[in-house]
Amino acid sequence: MKIGITGGTGLVGKRLVTLFLQKGYEVFIFTRNPKIQSKEHKLHYSYWDPIEKIMDTDVLGSLNAVIHIAGANVAEKRWTKKRKQEIEESRTLSTAFLVDQINQYASNCNCFVSASAIGIYGPDISSGLPFTENAKAHTDFLGTTCVRWEDSSAQLKPSIRRVVLRMGIVLAKEGGALAQFIQPIQFFVKPYLGGGKQVISWITLEDIAQLFLYS
């Protein structure tokens, strides 16, 4: 089986690639770094640029499944107007472009899995009830961004199975939110997250990777 993945050099992507290779799959990482090379026999890098609409359609045509998890890091920088635009467009524009290319060239593809986020539900937990897939999307920045993100893959042709995974906050010793939380503790500073009453819906790196694999 041949798998294509965007965001394959990130925290979740790296773990996914490892799992796929362990299963004997051939993996193609779509990357915006044209110089990166692989030392693994079944791991390949393919240059793409969704803004400039560049993609190797021959590679895409050989794939059996595509996983899309690329997107600007939400917690990396302050949310200036420019950064918010980058966060949204890195998801919506790349998804729309990728789906368009899949529809045209991925004749062997039978599954498309796209990341989304639980930010679609917003921070309000006043009802005390758990959210479901049918819960109304929040109208804040993250909520509207997630809606547009998910809508960007809606044009995928019906013959290809479409999966959208709303990811929680990924905790892993390798990086991400947990590493940022632990860092001040190493200097004997106890961090506080928000007011202390908010809900943090987290998931381990291994669990989210297995979810993508199962999808």
C-alpha positions in Angstrom: 0.0 0.0 0.0 1.2 3.5 -0.8 0.3 6.3 1.6 0.7 10.1 1.1 0.9 12.4 4.0 1.2 16.2 4.5 2.6 17.4 7.8 4.7 14.3 7.9 7.7 16.0 9.6 5.6 17.3 12.5 5.0 15.7 15.9 2.0 13.5 14.8 3.3 13.0 11.3 6.6 11.6 12.4 4.9 9.0 14.5 2.4 8.1 11.7 5.3 7.6 9.3 7.0 5.3 11.7 3.8 3.2 12.1 3.2 3.0 8.4 6.8 1.9 7.7 6.6 -0.7 10.4 3.5 -2.1 8.6 5.5 -2.3 5.4 3.7 0.5 3.6 5.4 2.8 1.2 5.2 6.4 2.4 5.4 9.7 0.5 5.7 12.8 2.5 4.6 16.0 0.8 6.9 18.7 1.9 7.7 22.3 1.0 11.4 21.6 1.6 12.8 20.7 -1.9 16.2 19.6 -0.5 15.1 17.0 2.0 16.1 13.4 1.2 15.2 10.0 2.6 17.6 7.3 3.8 14.7 4.8 4.2 14.0 2.4 1.3 10.2 2.9 1.5 10.1 6.5 2.5 10.1 9.3 -0.1 9.7 13.0 -0.1 7.7 14.9 -2.7 7.8 18.6 -3.1 4.6 20.5 -3.0 3.5 24.1 -2.5 -0.3 24.6 -2.1 0.0 28.3 -2.3 1.8 28.2 -5.7 -0.3 25.1 -6.6 2.6 22.8 -7.2 2.3 19.1 -6.7 3.8 15.9 -8.3 0.7 14.4 -9.9 2.5 11.2 -10.8 3.2 10.6 -7.1 -0.4 11.4 -6.3 -1.7 9.1 -8.9 0.1 6.2 -7.4 -1.3 6.6 -3.8 -3.9 4.4 -2.2 -4.7 6.8 0.6 -3.8 10.4 1.5 -3.6 11.9 5.1 -3.6 15.6 5.4 -2.4 17.1 8.8 -0.4 20.1 7.6 -1.1 23.5 9.1 0.5 26.4 10.9 1.1 25.8 14.6 -1.8 27.4 16.6 0.2 27.9 19.8 3.6 28.9 18.3 3.1 32.7 18.0 0.8 35.5 19.2 -2.5 35.7 17.4 -2.0 38.9 15.4 -4.3 39.6 12.5 -1.6 38.3 10.1 -1.0 35.1 12.2 -4.7 34.3 12.3 -4.8 34.6 8.6 -1.8 32.2 8.3 -3.4 29.7 10.7 -6.6 29.6 8.7 -5.3 29.7 5.2 -2.5 27.1 5.9 -5.4 24.7 6.5 -8.2 25.8 4.2 -6.2 26.6 1.1 -4.0 23.6 1.3 -7.0 21.3 1.9 -8.9 22.7 -1.0 -5.9 22.4 -3.3 -5.1 18.9 -2.2 -8.7 17.8 -2.7 -8.8 19.3 -6.2 -5.6 17.5 -7.1 -6.9 14.2 -5.7 -10.1 14.5 -7.6 -8.2 15.0 -10.9 -5.2 12.7 -10.5 -5.5 10.2 -7.6 -7.1 7.4 -9.6 -5.9 4.8 -7.1 -6.9 6.6 -4.0 -9.8 5.2 -2.0 -9.4 7.1 1.3 -8.7 10.7 2.3 -8.2 11.5 6.0 -8.0 15.2 7.1 -7.2 16.6 10.5 -9.5 19.0 12.2 -9.6 20.1 15.8 -11.9 20.1 18.9 -11.5 23.9 18.8 -14.6 23.7 16.6 -16.7 23.3 19.8 -15.4 26.4 21.6 -14.6 26.7 25.4 -18.1 26.8 26.7 -18.9 23.8 28.9 -21.8 25.4 30.9 -24.2 22.7 29.9 -22.0 20.0 31.5 -22.7 17.7 28.6 -20.1 16.2 26.3 -19.8 17.4 22.8 -20.7 15.2 19.8 -20.1 15.5 16.1 -23.6 17.1 15.8 -22.9 19.8 18.3 -23.1 23.4 17.0 -19.8 24.9 16.0 -18.6 27.9 18.1 -18.4 31.3 16.5 -15.0 32.3 17.9 -11.8 32.2 15.8 -11.0 28.6 16.3 -14.5 27.5 15.8 -15.0 29.3 12.5 -11.5 28.3 11.3 -12.3 24.6 11.9 -15.6 24.9 10.1 -13.9 26.4 7.0 -11.2 23.8 7.3 -13.6 20.9 7.3 -15.7 22.5 4.5 -12.6 22.7 2.4 -12.6 19.0 1.8 -16.3 18.7 1.1 -15.8 18.7 -2.6 -13.9 15.4 -2.5 -15.5 13.1 -5.1 -18.0 10.6 -3.6 -16.0 7.5 -4.7 -13.3 8.3 -2.2 -14.0 7.8 1.5 -13.6 11.0 3.4 -12.7 11.0 7.1 -12.3 14.1 9.3 -10.6 13.7 12.7 -11.2 16.4 15.2 -8.0 16.2 17.2 -7.6 17.1 20.9 -4.5 18.6 22.4 -1.7 16.0 21.7 0.5 15.2 24.7 3.9 13.7 24.1 7.3 13.8 25.7 8.7 14.4 22.2 7.2 17.9 22.0 3.9 19.8 21.7 1.8 21.1 24.5 3.3 18.8 27.2 6.8 19.9 26.5 5.8 23.6 26.8 4.0 22.9 30.1 7.0 21.0 31.6 9.7 23.5 30.6 9.0 26.0 33.4 8.7 23.2 36.0 12.4 22.4 35.3 13.1 25.9 36.6 10.9 25.4 39.7 8.1 27.5 38.3 4.6 26.1 38.4 2.6 27.1 35.4 -1.2 27.7 35.4 -3.4 27.1 32.4 -6.1 29.7 32.2 -8.3 30.2 35.2 -8.0 26.6 36.3 -11.7 25.6 35.6 -11.5 25.1 31.9 -11.6 21.7 30.3 -8.6 20.4 28.5 -9.4 17.6 26.1 -6.1 15.9 25.5 -5.0 12.8 23.7 -1.7 11.0 23.7 0.5 10.9 20.7 0.2 7.2 20.4 -3.5 7.2 20.6 -4.0 9.9 17.9 -1.5 8.1 15.6 -3.5 4.9 16.0 -6.7 6.7 15.2 -5.3 7.9 11.9 -3.9 4.5 11.2 -7.3 2.9 12.0 -9.1 5.4 9.7 
